[in-house]
Amino acid sequence: MGHSNISITMRYVHPTPEHKRTAVEKLERFNAEQVFQAYERRRGSPQNPPQ
């Protein structure tokens, strides 16, 4: 946002517990997708052909 430090930004941001919960859920889904994609890439690589 261009603020000089995070404390300035926090003056305008007031996340509710529900907003925090939703953000954590999104991060968990993203991380799970990344793990799955890494597994699929490794599983299908020429060095590790599918069994």
N, C-alpha and C positions, 0 to 999 in steps of 0.2 A: 504494500500500500504506500510505500515511500516514507513511512515514519522513521524517525531516527533510531528508535528502539522499541522493543516489544511492549513496554509499559504504556506507551502512547496508544498503541493499537488496542490494548486491553481496556482502555477507557471506553471504547466504542463497541467492544465485543462482549456480550453477556450470554454465553452458552448455557442453556438449561440442561438439567440432567438427561432429558430425552434427546437433545441435540448431541450430547456427548456419547450416549448409548448408540445412537444411529451412526455416528462417526466411527466408533469402535467396530460395530458390525460391518461397516463397509470395508474397513481395514482388514478385518478377519477374512472376508470374502476375497478381497484382492490378494492377500497372502496365500490363501488356499489355492487360488487359481494359478499363482506363480509357481507354487510347489508342484501342482499337477502338470503344468506346462513343462517345467524342467524335467520332470519324470518322463513325460511323453517324448521330449526331445532326446533324452538319453536312451530311452527304450528303443527308439527308432533310428538311432545313429548307426552308421556302418560298422563302428567298433562293437556295438552291442545290438546285433540284429534281433528282431522279435522272435520269440520262441513259440 
